[in-house]
Amino acid sequence: MANVPSDLKYTKDHEWVRVNGKTAVVGITDHAQRQLGDVVYVELPKVGDTFEAAEPFGSIESVKAVSEAFAPLSGKVTKVNEELNESPELINDEPYGDGWIVEIELSNSKQLDGLLSASQYEEYLKEESAE
């Protein structure tokens, strides 16, 4: 079973969100990185780019496929994980740590209510694997 830290919020697109005041750090979940396999390249947005919730903000290329990463919340990119340019495998090694992708300044914190809790995300994974 995938690692699902209880202190994070999740999306059905398999992104995680760590909220800190008016900013949110975003990455892909342990489940997502396992599905992708070895990550070989990450296309990052630029600092200052703005995105609406559910809009693609970059892509993750693995040995199996290229997948888009979706903004879980609307806002402006305030930081990107430059380390991924040299070490994209951090997403596989530490999806909830050094493998984070972007930090977003939230434009609508009410959108947080639409994200899944850890237990809801685990339930979603069970439903998804049963299909």
N, CA, C and O atoms as a Tinker XYZ file with bonds, in Angstrom:
   524  protein
     1  N      0.846000   -1.199000    0.000000    73     2
     2  CA     0.000000    0.000000    0.000000    64     1     3
     3  C      0.882000    1.250000    0.000000    63     2     4     5
     4  O      1.945000    1.276000    0.621000    81     3
     5  N      0.433000    2.255000   -0.689000    73     3     6
     6  CA     1.184000    3.512000   -0.814000    64     5     7
     7  C      1.267000    4.235000    0.523000    63     6     8     9
     8  O      0.380000    4.114000    1.369000    81     7
     9  N      2.327000    4.975000    0.694000    73     7    10
    10  CA     2.518000    5.821000    1.866000    64     9    11
    11  C      1.640000    7.067000    1.704000    63    10    12    13
    12  O      1.743000    7.766000    0.696000    81    11
    13  N      0.767000    7.354000    2.699000    73    11    14
    14  CA    -0.146000    8.498000    2.636000    64    13    15
    15  C     -0.053000    9.269000    3.958000    63    14    16    17
    16  O     -0.818000    8.990000    4.881000    81    15
    17  N      0.875000   10.237000    4.065000    73    15    18
    18  CA     0.998000   11.002000    5.312000    64    17    19
    19  C     -0.312000   11.700000    5.693000    63    18    20    21
    20  O     -0.990000   12.280000    4.844000    81    19
    21  N     -0.648000   11.634000    6.963000    73    19    22
    22  CA    -1.937000   12.156000    7.431000    64    21    23
    23  C     -1.981000   13.681000    7.522000    63    22    24    25
    24  O     -3.065000   14.252000    7.642000    81    23
    25  N     -0.829000   14.352000    7.469000    73    23    26
    26  CA    -0.809000   15.813000    7.621000    64    25    27
    27  C     -0.950000   16.560000    6.299000    63    26    28    29
    28  O     -0.853000   17.787000    6.271000    81    27
    29  N     -1.179000   15.837000    5.206000    73    27    30
    30  CA    -1.276000   16.467000    3.893000    64    29    31
    31  C     -2.700000   16.379000    3.358000    63    30    32    33
    32  O     -3.525000   15.620000    3.866000    81    31
    33  N     -2.973000   17.173000    2.317000    73    31    34
    34  CA    -4.227000   17.097000    1.561000    64    33    35
    35  C     -3.885000   16.484000    0.212000    63    34    36    37
    36  O     -2.731000   16.515000   -0.218000    81    35
    37  N     -4.892000   15.925000   -0.455000    73    35    38
    38  CA    -4.653000   15.178000   -1.693000    64    37    39
    39  C     -5.688000   15.515000   -2.756000    63    38    40    41
    40  O     -6.766000   16.030000   -2.458000    81    39
    41  N     -5.331000   15.208000   -4.023000    73    39    42
    42  CA    -6.285000   15.357000   -5.124000    64    41    43
    43  C     -6.503000   13.985000   -5.763000    63    42    44    45
    44  O     -5.729000   13.053000   -5.543000    81    43
    45  N     -7.559000   13.880000   -6.549000    73    43    46
    46  CA    -7.811000   12.637000   -7.276000    64    45    47
    47  C     -6.866000   12.490000   -8.461000    63    46    48    49
    48  O     -6.833000   11.439000   -9.100000    81    47
    49  N     -6.098000   13.535000   -8.758000    73    47    50
    50  CA    -5.058000   13.463000   -9.784000    64    49    51
    51  C     -3.725000   13.017000   -9.185000    63    50    52    53
    52  O     -2.710000   12.985000   -9.880000    81    51
    53  N     -3.727000   12.672000   -7.895000    73    51    54
    54  CA    -2.566000   12.132000   -7.175000    64    53    55
    55  C     -1.478000   13.171000   -6.886000    63    54    56    57
    56  O     -0.287000   12.860000   -6.895000    81    55
    57  N     -1.912000   14.414000   -6.630000    73    55    58
    58  CA    -0.990000   15.410000   -6.093000    64    57    59
    59  C     -1.234000   15.515000   -4.588000    63    58    60    61
    60  O     -2.332000   15.250000   -4.097000    81    59
    61  N     -0.185000   15.908000   -3.874000    73    59    62
    62  CA    -0.346000   16.200000   -2.453000    64    61    63
    63  C     -0.090000   17.681000   -2.231000    63    62    64    65
    64  O      0.575000   18.339000   -3.031000    81    63
    65  N     -0.636000   18.200000   -1.116000    73    63    66
    66  CA    -0.527000   19.622000   -0.780000    64    65    67
    67  C     -0.181000   19.746000    0.695000    63    66    68    69
    68  O     -0.843000   19.160000    1.552000    81    67
    69  N      0.861000   20.512000    0.981000    73    67    70
    70  CA     1.219000   20.846000    2.365000    64    69    71
    71  C      0.997000   22.351000    2.511000    63    70    72    73
    72  O      1.726000   23.153000    1.929000    81    71
    73  N     -0.017000   22.726000    3.294000    73    71    74
    74  CA    -0.390000   24.131000    3.440000    64    73    75
    75  C      0.379000   24.755000    4.596000    63    74    76    77
    76  O      0.512000   24.169000    5.670000    81    75
    77  N      0.883000   25.965000    4.343000    73    75    78
    78  CA     1.583000   26.725000    5.376000    64    77    79
    79  C      1.131000   28.172000    5.234000    63    78    80    81
    80  O      1.711000   28.938000    4.464000    81    79
    81  N      0.101000   28.539000    5.975000    73    79    82
    82  CA    -0.429000   29.896000    5.876000    64    81    83
    83  C     -1.076000   30.117000    4.519000    63    82    84    85
    84  O     -2.031000   29.428000    4.162000    81    83
    85  N     -0.549000   31.094000    3.751000    73    83    86
    86  CA    -1.116000   31.416000    2.442000    64    85    87
    87  C     -0.374000   30.752000    1.292000    63    86    88    89
    88  O     -0.619000   31.063000    0.126000    81    87
    89  N      0.532000   29.841000    1.618000    73    87    90
    90  CA     1.250000   29.121000    0.568000    64    89    91
    91  C      1.008000   27.625000    0.706000    63    90    92    93
    92  O      0.635000   27.129000    1.769000    81    91
    93  N      1.228000   26.930000   -0.387000    73    91    94
    94  CA     1.085000   25.476000   -0.408000    64    93    95
    95  C      2.213000   24.875000   -1.223000    63    94    96    97
    96  O      2.485000   25.307000   -2.343000    81    95
    97  N      2.868000   23.873000   -0.650000    73    95    98
    98  CA     3.878000   23.105000   -1.378000    64    97    99
    99  C      3.153000   21.931000   -2.023000    63    98   100   101
   100  O      2.302000   21.298000   -1.398000    81    99
   101  N      3.496000   21.645000   -3.280000    73    99   102
   102  CA     2.794000   20.620000   -4.057000    64   101   103
   103  C      3.792000   19.612000   -4.620000    63   102   104   105
   104  O      4.889000   19.968000   -5.051000    81   103
   105  N      3.383000   18.354000   -4.606000    73   103   106
   106  CA     4.167000   17.295000   -5.226000    64   105   107
   107  C      3.227000   16.202000   -5.700000    63   106   108   109
   108  O      2.006000   16.352000   -5.637000    81   107
   109  N      3.797000   15.099000   -6.176000    73   107   110
   110  CA     2.944000   13.965000   -6.539000    64   109   111
   111  C      3.070000   12.906000   -5.444000    63   110   112   113
   112  O      4.086000   12.820000   -4.754000    81   111
   113  N      2.032000   12.118000   -5.304000    73   111   114
   114  CA     1.973000   11.151000   -4.218000    64   113   115
   115  C      2.882000    9.949000   -4.460000    63   114   116   117
   116  O      3.360000    9.715000   -5.570000    81   115
   117  N      3.099000    9.206000   -3.395000    73   115   118
   118  CA     3.854000    7.964000   -3.461000    64   117   119
   119  C      3.197000    7.020000   -4.467000    63   118   120   121
   120  O      3.884000    6.372000   -5.257000    81   119
   121  N      1.877000    6.944000   -4.438000    73   119   122
   122  CA     1.147000    6.104000   -5.386000    64   121   123
   123  C      1.458000    6.520000   -6.827000    63   122   124   125
   124  O      1.716000    5.669000   -7.679000    81   123
   125  N      1.433000    7.826000   -7.096000    73   123   126
   126  CA     1.685000    8.328000   -8.451000    64   125   127
   127  C      3.095000    7.998000   -8.913000    63   126   128   129
   128  O      3.292000    7.551000  -10.043000    81   127
   129  N      4.081000    8.217000   -8.042000    73   127   130
   130  CA     5.459000    7.944000   -8.475000    64   129   131
   131  C      5.676000    6.452000   -8.705000    63   130   132   133
   132  O      6.472000    6.071000   -9.563000    81   131
   133  N      4.971000    5.591000   -7.941000    73   131   134
   134  CA     5.081000    4.143000   -8.170000    64   133   135
   135  C      4.477000    3.766000   -9.523000    63   134   136   137
   136  O      5.022000    2.928000  -10.242000    81   135
   137  N      3.347000    4.392000   -9.863000    73   135   138
   138  CA     2.689000    4.121000  -11.138000    64   137   139
   139  C      3.566000    4.569000  -12.311000    63   138   140   141
   140  O      3.623000    3.902000  -13.344000    81   139
   141  N      4.244000    5.702000  -12.138000    73   139   142
   142  CA     5.087000    6.238000  -13.208000    64   141   143
   143  C      6.343000    5.409000  -13.429000    63   142   144   145
   144  O      6.791000    5.248000  -14.565000    81   143
   145  N      6.907000    4.889000  -12.364000    73   143   146
   146  CA     8.206000    4.229000  -12.472000    64   145   147
   147  C      9.306000    5.276000  -12.340000    63   146   148   149
   148  O      9.072000    6.366000  -11.819000    81   147
   149  N     10.496000    4.948000  -12.809000    73   147   150
   150  CA    11.654000    5.832000  -12.630000    64   149   151
   151  C     11.467000    7.151000  -13.359000    63   150   152   153
   152  O     11.332000    7.181000  -14.583000    81   151
   153  N     11.460000    8.250000  -12.593000    73   151   154
   154  CA    11.310000    9.592000  -13.165000    64   153   155
   155  C     12.655000   10.027000  -13.736000    63   154   156   157
   156  O     13.681000    9.956000  -13.061000    81   155
   157  N     12.636000   10.483000  -15.005000    73   155   158
   158  CA    13.873000   10.872000  -15.676000    64   157   159
   159  C     13.932000   12.364000  -16.026000    63   158   160   161
   160  O     15.005000   12.887000  -16.326000    81   159
   161  N     12.780000   13.048000  -15.988000    73   159   162
   162  CA    12.764000   14.478000  -16.323000    64   161   163
   163  C     11.503000   15.117000  -15.751000    63   162   164   165
   164  O     10.431000   14.513000  -15.749000    81   163
   165  N     11.651000   16.356000  -15.261000    73   163   166
   166  CA    10.503000   17.112000  -14.760000    64   165   167
   167  C     10.504000   18.480000  -15.430000    63   166   168   169
   168  O     11.494000   19.209000  -15.368000    81   167
   169  N      9.390000   18.823000  -16.070000    73   167   170
   170  CA     9.223000   20.155000  -16.650000    64   169   171
   171  C      8.557000   21.023000  -15.590000    63   170   172   173
   172  O      7.419000   20.773000  -15.191000    81   171
   173  N      9.276000   22.042000  -15.140000    73   171   174
   174  CA     8.797000   22.919000  -14.074000    64   173   175
   175  C      8.224000   24.212000  -14.646000    63   174   176   177
   176  O      8.681000   24.686000  -15.686000    81   175
   177  N      7.227000   24.783000  -13.973000    73   175   178
   178  CA     6.766000   26.113000  -14.388000    64   177   179
   179  C      7.797000   27.157000  -13.963000    63   178   180   181
   180  O      8.791000   26.824000  -13.318000    81   179
   181  N      7.563000   28.413000  -14.323000    73   179   182
   182  CA     8.448000   29.498000  -13.911000    64   181   183
   183  C      7.875000   30.195000  -12.682000    63   182   184   185
   184  O      6.659000   30.278000  -12.514000    81   183
   185  N      8.755000   30.690000  -11.836000    73   183   186
   186  CA     8.306000   31.495000  -10.703000    64   185   187
   187  C      7.551000   32.694000  -11.267000    63   186   188   189
   188  O      8.025000   33.353000  -12.192000    81   187
   189  N      6.383000   32.971000  -10.712000    73   187   190
   190  CA     5.552000   34.064000  -11.194000    64   189   191
   191  C      4.405000   33.607000  -12.070000    63   190   192   193
   192  O      3.436000   34.343000  -12.259000    81   191
   193  N      4.504000   32.369000  -12.620000    73   191   194
   194  CA     3.393000   31.823000  -13.406000    64   193   195
   195  C      2.168000   31.675000  -12.511000    63   194   196   197
   196  O      2.294000   31.370000  -11.325000    81   195
   197  N      0.991000   31.892000  -13.076000    73   195   198
   198  CA    -0.241000   31.695000  -12.320000    64   197   199
   199  C     -1.053000   30.573000  -12.969000    63   198   200   201
   200  O     -1.049000   30.398000  -14.188000    81   199
   201  N     -1.745000   29.826000  -12.118000    73   199   202
   202  CA    -2.541000   28.692000  -12.578000    64   201   203
   203  C     -3.866000   28.663000  -11.844000    63   202   204   205
   204  O     -3.968000   29.075000  -10.688000    81   203
   205  N     -4.875000   28.170000  -12.537000    73   203   206
   206  CA    -6.167000   27.895000  -11.922000    64   205   207
   207  C     -6.154000   26.443000  -11.444000    63   206   208   209
   208  O     -5.419000   25.619000  -11.988000    81   207
   209  N     -6.950000   26.131000  -10.447000    73   207   210
   210  CA    -7.054000   24.762000   -9.957000    64   209   211
   211  C     -7.413000   23.837000  -11.114000    63   210   212   213
   212  O     -8.249000   24.171000  -11.954000    81   211
   213  N     -6.773000   22.673000  -11.147000    73   211   214
   214  CA    -6.974000   21.614000  -12.140000    64   213   215
   215  C     -6.287000   21.896000  -13.476000    63   214   216   217
   216  O     -6.382000   21.085000  -14.398000    81   215
   217  N     -5.597000   23.032000  -13.595000    73   215   218
   218  CA    -4.868000   23.356000  -14.825000    64   217   219
   219  C     -3.473000   22.712000  -14.764000    63   218   220   221
   220  O     -2.840000   22.728000  -13.708000    81   219
   221  N     -2.984000   22.145000  -15.882000    73   219   222
   222  CA    -1.640000   21.563000  -15.871000    64   221   223
   223  C     -0.576000   22.650000  -15.634000    63   222   224   225
   224  O     -0.634000   23.730000  -16.221000    81   223
   225  N      0.395000   22.339000  -14.761000    73   223   226
   226  CA     1.464000   23.319000  -14.500000    64   225   227
   227  C      2.837000   22.801000  -14.888000    63   226   228   229
   228  O      3.826000   23.526000  -14.777000    81   227
   229  N      2.910000   21.577000  -15.335000    73   227   230
   230  CA     4.184000   21.005000  -15.737000    64   229   231
   231  C      3.975000   19.554000  -16.119000    63   230   232   233
   232  O      2.846000   19.069000  -16.179000    81   231
   233  N      5.087000   18.862000  -16.377000    73   231   234
   234  CA     4.964000   17.444000  -16.701000    64   233   235
   235  C      6.096000   16.665000  -16.056000    63   234   236   237
   236  O      7.150000   17.201000  -15.713000    81   235
   237  N      5.826000   15.368000  -15.907000    73   235   238
   238  CA     6.782000   14.452000  -15.295000    64   237   239
   239  C      6.981000   13.312000  -16.281000    63   238   240   241
   240  O      6.034000   12.627000  -16.667000    81   239
   241  N      8.234000   13.125000  -16.677000    73   239   242
   242  CA     8.550000   12.081000  -17.645000    64   241   243
   243  C      9.243000   10.939000  -16.913000    63   242   244   245
   244  O     10.198000   11.145000  -16.165000    81   243
   245  N      8.738000    9.733000  -17.148000    73   243   246
   246  CA     9.354000    8.551000  -16.559000    64   245   247
   247  C      9.751000    7.595000  -17.672000    63   246   248   249
   248  O      9.539000    7.871000  -18.853000    81   247
   249  N     10.330000    6.470000  -17.281000    73   247   250
   250  CA    10.691000    5.473000  -18.277000    64   249   251
   251  C      9.452000    4.879000  -18.930000    63   250   252   253
   252  O      9.548000    4.299000  -20.012000    81   251
   253  N      8.286000    5.012000  -18.293000    73   251   254
   254  CA     7.040000    4.445000  -18.819000    64   253   255
   255  C      6.205000    5.433000  -19.620000    63   254   256   257
   256  O      5.602000    5.065000  -20.628000    81   255
   257  N      6.166000    6.709000  -19.168000    73   255   258
   258  CA     5.205000    7.648000  -19.760000    64   257   259
   259  C      5.552000    9.085000  -19.400000    63   258   260   261
   260  O      6.413000    9.350000  -18.561000    81   259
   261  N      4.847000   10.013000  -20.065000    73   259   262
   262  CA     4.897000   11.423000  -19.683000    64   261   263
   263  C      3.524000   11.765000  -19.119000    63   262   264   265
   264  O      2.506000   11.513000  -19.764000    81   263
   265  N      3.493000   12.335000  -17.928000    73   263   266
   266  CA     2.228000   12.689000  -17.283000    64   265   267
   267  C      2.231000   14.154000  -16.911000    63   266   268   269
   268  O      3.255000   14.707000  -16.508000    81   267
   269  N      1.072000   14.778000  -17.050000    73   267   270
   270  CA     0.959000   16.171000  -16.631000    64   269   271
   271  C      0.771000   16.226000  -15.120000    63   270   272   273
   272  O      0.196000   15.322000  -14.514000    81   271
   273  N      1.267000   17.300000  -14.534000    73   271   274
   274  CA     1.011000   17.593000  -13.123000    64   273   275
   275  C     -0.004000   18.730000  -13.101000    63   274   276   277
   276  O      0.144000   19.717000  -13.822000    81   275
   277  N     -1.023000   18.589000  -12.281000    73   275   278
   278  CA    -2.112000   19.557000  -12.239000    64   277   279
   279  C     -2.066000   20.384000  -10.971000    63   278   280   281
   280  O     -1.780000   19.867000   -9.891000    81   279
   281  N     -2.347000   21.666000  -11.104000    73   279   282
   282  CA    -2.397000   22.551000   -9.938000    64   281   283
   283  C     -3.597000   22.148000   -9.085000    63   282   284   285
   284  O     -4.729000   22.173000   -9.568000    81   283
   285  N     -3.369000   21.780000   -7.833000    73   283   286
   286  CA    -4.484000   21.399000   -6.976000    64   285   287
   287  C     -5.289000   22.605000   -6.498000    63   286   288   289
   288  O     -6.434000   22.470000   -6.066000    81   287
   289  N     -4.671000   23.789000   -6.581000    73   287   290
   290  CA    -5.271000   25.029000   -6.097000    64   289   291
   291  C     -4.888000   26.173000   -7.030000    63   290   292   293
   292  O     -3.852000   26.114000   -7.692000    81   291
   293  N     -5.700000   27.193000   -7.085000    73   291   294
   294  CA    -5.370000   28.374000   -7.887000    64   293   295
   295  C     -4.345000   29.222000   -7.157000    63   294   296   297
   296  O     -4.377000   29.342000   -5.933000    81   295
   297  N     -3.432000   29.811000   -7.926000    73   295   298
   298  CA    -2.462000   30.700000   -7.306000    64   297   299
   299  C     -1.268000   30.968000   -8.191000    63   298   300   301
   300  O     -1.238000   30.612000   -9.369000    81   299
   301  N     -0.269000   31.617000   -7.574000    73   299   302
   302  CA     0.950000   32.027000   -8.277000    64   301   303
   303  C      2.125000   31.210000   -7.756000    63   302   304   305
   304  O      2.270000   31.011000   -6.550000    81   303
   305  N      2.952000   30.743000   -8.667000    73   303   306
   306  CA     4.141000   29.979000   -8.297000    64   305   307
   307  C      5.155000   30.924000   -7.645000    63   306   308   309
   308  O      5.583000   31.906000   -8.252000    81   307
   309  N      5.532000   30.612000   -6.403000    73   307   310
   310  CA     6.513000   31.436000   -5.694000    64   309   311
   311  C      7.879000   30.763000   -5.609000    63   310   312   313
   312  O      8.886000   31.417000   -5.341000    81   311
   313  N      7.905000   29.442000   -5.842000    73   311   314
   314  CA     9.156000   28.701000   -5.766000    64   313   315
   315  C      9.004000   27.418000   -6.575000    63   314   316   317
   316  O      7.929000   26.818000   -6.602000    81   315
   317  N     10.077000   27.000000   -7.230000    73   315   318
   318  CA    10.103000   25.694000   -7.899000    64   317   319
   319  C     11.298000   24.915000   -7.350000    63   318   320   321
   320  O     12.288000   25.500000   -6.911000    81   319
   321  N     11.190000   23.618000   -7.382000    73   319   322
   322  CA    12.265000   22.767000   -6.868000    64   321   323
   323  C     13.315000   22.565000   -7.962000    63   322   324   325
   324  O     13.249000   21.615000   -8.741000    81   323
   325  N     14.278000   23.477000   -7.999000    73   323   326
   326  CA    15.337000   23.449000   -9.016000    64   325   327
   327  C     16.167000   22.169000   -8.959000    63   326   328   329
   328  O     16.750000   21.761000   -9.964000    81   327
   329  N     16.223000   21.533000   -7.782000    73   327   330
   330  CA    16.997000   20.292000   -7.644000    64   329   331
   331  C     16.498000   19.209000   -8.596000    63   330   332   333
   332  O     17.258000   18.320000   -8.980000    81   331
   333  N     15.218000   19.281000   -8.977000    73   331   334
   334  CA    14.656000   18.262000   -9.866000    64   333   335
   335  C     15.263000   18.324000  -11.260000    63   334   336   337
   336  O     15.231000   17.334000  -11.991000    81   335
   337  N     15.820000   19.482000  -11.642000    73   335   338
   338  CA    16.481000   19.592000  -12.950000    64   337   339
   339  C     17.677000   18.643000  -13.036000    63   338   340   341
   340  O     17.919000   18.032000  -14.077000    81   339
   341  N     18.418000   18.527000  -11.939000    73   339   342
   342  CA    19.603000   17.668000  -11.891000    64   341   343
   343  C     19.288000   16.276000  -11.360000    63   342   344   345
   344  O     19.944000   15.303000  -11.732000    81   343
   345  N     18.282000   16.179000  -10.487000    73   343   346
   346  CA    17.974000   14.913000   -9.812000    64   345   347
   347  C     16.479000   14.624000   -9.820000    63   346   348   349
   348  O     15.849000   14.639000   -8.762000    81   347
   349  N     15.895000   14.360000  -10.990000    73   347   350
   350  CA    14.457000   14.104000  -11.042000    64   349   351
   351  C     14.036000   12.881000  -10.221000    63   350   352   353
   352  O     12.872000   12.740000   -9.848000    81   351
   353  N     15.013000   11.992000   -9.946000    73   351   354
   354  CA    14.704000   10.782000   -9.177000    64   353   355
   355  C     14.306000   11.083000   -7.730000    63   354   356   357
   356  O     13.831000   10.194000   -7.023000    81   355
   357  N     14.498000   12.341000   -7.280000    73   355   358
   358  CA    14.042000   12.715000   -5.933000    64   357   359
   359  C     12.540000   12.467000   -5.778000    63   358   360   361
   360  O     12.063000   12.182000   -4.680000    81   359
   361  N     11.799000   12.578000   -6.888000    73   359   362
   362  CA    10.357000   12.317000   -6.840000    64   361   363
   363  C     10.102000   10.863000   -6.457000    63   362   364   365
   364  O      9.155000   10.576000   -5.725000    81   363
   365  N     10.937000    9.943000   -6.941000    73   363   366
   366  CA    10.799000    8.536000   -6.567000    64   365   367
   367  C     11.316000    8.283000   -5.154000    63   366   368   369
   368  O     10.701000    7.549000   -4.381000    81   367
   369  N     12.451000    8.898000   -4.825000    73   367   370
   370  CA    13.099000    8.628000   -3.543000    64   369   371
   371  C     12.362000    9.247000   -2.360000    63   370   372   373
   372  O     12.221000    8.615000   -1.313000    81   371
   373  N     11.897000   10.468000   -2.525000    73   371   374
   374  CA    11.270000   11.201000   -1.425000    64   373   375
   375  C     10.093000   12.030000   -1.935000    63   374   376   377
   376  O     10.174000   13.258000   -1.953000    81   375
   377  N      8.995000   11.381000   -2.353000    73   375   378
   378  CA     7.887000   12.138000   -2.944000    64   377   379
   379  C      7.297000   13.201000   -2.010000    63   378   380   381
   380  O      6.771000   14.212000   -2.477000    81   379
   381  N      7.382000   12.977000   -0.695000    73   379   382
   382  CA     6.811000   13.944000    0.253000    64   381   383
   383  C      7.867000   14.841000    0.902000    63   382   384   385
   384  O      7.548000   15.663000    1.761000    81   383
   385  N      9.111000   14.681000    0.489000    73   383   386
   386  CA    10.192000   15.479000    1.060000    64   385   387
   387  C     10.873000   16.289000   -0.015000    63   386   388   389
   388  O     10.307000   17.242000   -0.550000    81   387
   389  N     12.116000   15.895000   -0.330000    73   387   390
   390  CA    12.915000   16.624000   -1.319000    64   389   391
   391  C     12.363000   16.518000   -2.735000    63   390   392   393
   392  O     12.843000   17.206000   -3.636000    81   391
   393  N     11.359000   15.663000   -2.943000    73   391   394
   394  CA    10.763000   15.508000   -4.265000    64   393   395
   395  C      9.586000   16.426000   -4.539000    63   394   396   397
   396  O      8.862000   16.228000   -5.515000    81   395
   397  N      9.383000   17.438000   -3.685000    73   395   398
   398  CA     8.312000   18.426000   -3.936000    64   397   399
   399  C      8.570000   19.109000   -5.281000    63   398   400   401
   400  O      9.699000   19.127000   -5.771000    81   399
   401  N      7.506000   19.674000   -5.871000    73   399   402
   402  CA     7.652000   20.251000   -7.208000    64   401   403
   403  C      7.571000   21.777000   -7.192000    63   402   404   405
   404  O      8.482000   22.450000   -7.675000    81   403
   405  N      6.493000   22.325000   -6.643000    73   403   406
   406  CA     6.322000   23.777000   -6.627000    64   405   407
   407  C      5.737000   24.253000   -5.300000    63   406   408   409
   408  O      5.158000   23.485000   -4.532000    81   407
   409  N      5.912000   25.556000   -5.064000    73   407   410
   410  CA     5.223000   26.233000   -3.967000    64   409   411
   411  C      4.325000   27.282000   -4.616000    63   410   412   413
   412  O      4.759000   28.035000   -5.488000    81   411
   413  N      3.074000   27.320000   -4.178000    73   411   414
   414  CA     2.079000   28.224000   -4.750000    64   413   415
   415  C      1.547000   29.160000   -3.673000    63   414   416   417
   416  O      1.230000   28.734000   -2.563000    81   415
   417  N      1.455000   30.442000   -4.019000    73   415   418
   418  CA     0.765000   31.402000   -3.150000    64   417   419
   419  C     -0.710000   31.306000   -3.512000    63   418   420   421
   420  O     -1.099000   31.578000   -4.647000    81   419
   421  N     -1.520000   30.921000   -2.544000    73   419   422
   422  CA    -2.931000   30.649000   -2.805000    64   421   423
   423  C     -3.707000   31.922000   -3.120000    63   422   424   425
   424  O     -3.543000   32.947000   -2.458000    81   423
   425  N     -4.557000   31.838000   -4.148000    73   423   426
   426  CA    -5.423000   32.968000   -4.460000    64   425   427
   427  C     -6.838000   32.756000   -3.919000    63   426   428   429
   428  O     -7.626000   33.699000   -3.853000    81   427
   429  N     -7.161000   31.508000   -3.528000    73   427   430
   430  CA    -8.480000   31.224000   -2.977000    64   429   431
   431  C     -8.365000   30.065000   -1.991000    63   430   432   433
   432  O     -8.464000   28.901000   -2.378000    81   431
   433  N     -8.156000   30.388000   -0.719000    73   431   434
   434  CA    -7.937000   29.330000    0.271000    64   433   435
   435  C     -9.177000   28.465000    0.503000    63   434   436   437
   436  O     -9.072000   27.388000    1.090000    81   435
   437  N    -10.344000   28.916000    0.053000    73   435   438
   438  CA   -11.558000   28.096000    0.192000    64   437   439
   439  C    -11.459000   26.818000   -0.641000    63   438   440   441
   440  O    -12.151000   25.839000   -0.364000    81   439
   441  N    -10.594000   26.830000   -1.664000    73   439   442
   442  CA   -10.425000   25.633000   -2.484000    64   441   443
   443  C     -9.857000   24.460000   -1.688000    63   442   444   445
   444  O    -10.001000   23.306000   -2.090000    81   443
   445  N     -9.216000   24.755000   -0.565000    73   443   446
   446  CA    -8.669000   23.693000    0.283000    64   445   447
   447  C     -9.768000   22.735000    0.731000    63   446   448   449
   448  O     -9.518000   21.547000    0.933000    81   447
   449  N    -10.983000   23.253000    0.885000    73   447   450
   450  CA   -12.104000   22.420000    1.323000    64   449   451
   451  C    -12.430000   21.321000    0.315000    63   450   452   453
   452  O    -13.043000   20.316000    0.675000    81   451
   453  N    -12.028000   21.498000   -0.938000    73   451   454
   454  CA   -12.312000   20.514000   -1.969000    64   453   455
   455  C    -11.277000   19.409000   -2.075000    63   454   456   457
   456  O    -11.453000   18.468000   -2.848000    81   455
   457  N    -10.199000   19.513000   -1.308000    73   455   458
   458  CA    -9.154000   18.494000   -1.352000    64   457   459
   459  C     -9.504000   17.340000   -0.422000    63   458   460   461
   460  O    -10.325000   17.481000    0.484000    81   459
   461  N     -8.876000   16.211000   -0.660000    73   459   462
   462  CA    -9.136000   15.010000    0.133000    64   461   463
   463  C     -8.222000   14.942000    1.355000    63   462   464   465
   464  O     -7.065000   15.358000    1.301000    81   463
   465  N     -8.752000   14.416000    2.453000    73   463   466
   466  CA    -7.920000   14.106000    3.618000    64   465   467
   467  C     -7.150000   12.822000    3.305000    63   466   468   469
   468  O     -7.418000   12.162000    2.301000    81   467
   469  N     -6.200000   12.473000    4.159000    73   467   470
   470  CA    -5.432000   11.241000    3.946000    64   469   471
   471  C     -6.359000   10.026000    3.909000    63   470   472   473
   472  O     -6.203000    9.162000    3.046000    81   471
   473  N     -7.308000    9.947000    4.820000    73   471   474
   474  CA    -8.203000    8.780000    4.847000    64   473   475
   475  C     -9.105000    8.754000    3.605000    63   474   476   477
   476  O     -9.390000    7.682000    3.071000    81   475
   477  N     -9.550000    9.922000    3.147000    73   475   478
   478  CA   -10.368000    9.965000    1.925000    64   477   479
   479  C     -9.534000    9.539000    0.715000    63   478   480   481
   480  O    -10.026000    8.833000   -0.166000    81   479
   481  N     -8.278000    9.969000    0.677000    73   479   482
   482  CA    -7.405000    9.600000   -0.441000    64   481   483
   483  C     -7.135000    8.092000   -0.432000    63   482   484   485
   484  O     -7.148000    7.454000   -1.485000    81   483
   485  N     -6.892000    7.522000    0.750000    73   483   486
   486  CA    -6.680000    6.076000    0.837000    64   485   487
   487  C     -7.911000    5.319000    0.338000    63   486   488   489
   488  O     -7.791000    4.313000   -0.362000    81   487
   489  N     -9.087000    5.811000    0.705000    73   487   490
   490  CA   -10.334000    5.188000    0.248000    64   489   491
   491  C    -10.443000    5.294000   -1.280000    63   490   492   493
   492  O    -10.847000    4.343000   -1.949000    81   491
   493  N    -10.079000    6.455000   -1.816000    73   491   494
   494  CA   -10.099000    6.658000   -3.266000    64   493   495
   495  C     -9.155000    5.675000   -3.970000    63   494   496   497
   496  O     -9.503000    5.122000   -5.013000    81   495
   497  N     -7.960000    5.456000   -3.400000    73   495   498
   498  CA    -7.016000    4.517000   -3.993000    64   497   499
   499  C     -7.594000    3.100000   -4.013000    63   498   500   501
   500  O     -7.418000    2.367000   -4.986000    81   499
   501  N     -8.279000    2.723000   -2.941000    73   499   502
   502  CA    -8.911000    1.393000   -2.878000    64   501   503
   503  C     -9.970000    1.250000   -3.959000    63   502   504   505
   504  O    -10.046000    0.227000   -4.639000    81   503
   505  N    -10.797000    2.298000   -4.112000    73   503   506
   506  CA   -11.852000    2.264000   -5.143000    64   505   507
   507  C    -11.240000    2.185000   -6.538000    63   506   508   509
   508  O    -11.703000    1.431000   -7.394000    81   507
   509  N    -10.185000    2.980000   -6.752000    73   507   510
   510  CA    -9.527000    3.020000   -8.057000    64   509   511
   511  C     -8.918000    1.663000   -8.414000    63   510   512   513
   512  O     -9.001000    1.226000   -9.561000    81   511
   513  N     -8.309000    1.001000   -7.436000    73   511   514
   514  CA    -7.659000   -0.287000   -7.722000    64   513   515
   515  C     -8.690000   -1.407000   -7.897000    63   514   516   517
   516  O     -8.392000   -2.443000   -8.492000    81   515
   517  N     -9.902000   -1.193000   -7.376000    73   515   518
   518  CA   -10.949000   -2.207000   -7.517000    64   517   519
   519  C    -11.591000   -2.172000   -8.901000    63   518   520   521
   520  O    -12.224000   -3.141000   -9.322000    81   519
   521  N    -11.425000   -1.051000   -9.609000    73   519   522
   522  CA   -12.067000   -0.911000  -10.929000    64   521   523
   523  C    -11.397000   -1.763000  -11.983000    63   522   524
   524  O    -11.817000   -1.757000  -13.140000    81   523
